[in-house]
């Protein structure tokens, strides 16, 4: 059972935004712990992505490669055709 306050969409989204601001990995855990949190949390997390590398890493591991450019930067390359 979920607290009634979380049934108000604006409150739910504020709670999720707060969790993302404080510690994004906790927001991922929140999305995985209950179906109720999944869609709004994942939606909020995708909005803050600032690079495609994270999306590319969701592909099969043998389909991409990371090539270091600097100590903190890498180039993500797709290395085979995808079905």
ABEGO torsion letter per residue (X at the ends): XBBAAAABAAAAAAAAAAAAAABAAAAAAAAAABAAAAAAAAAAAAAABABAAAAAAABBAAABBBBBABAABBBBBBABBBX
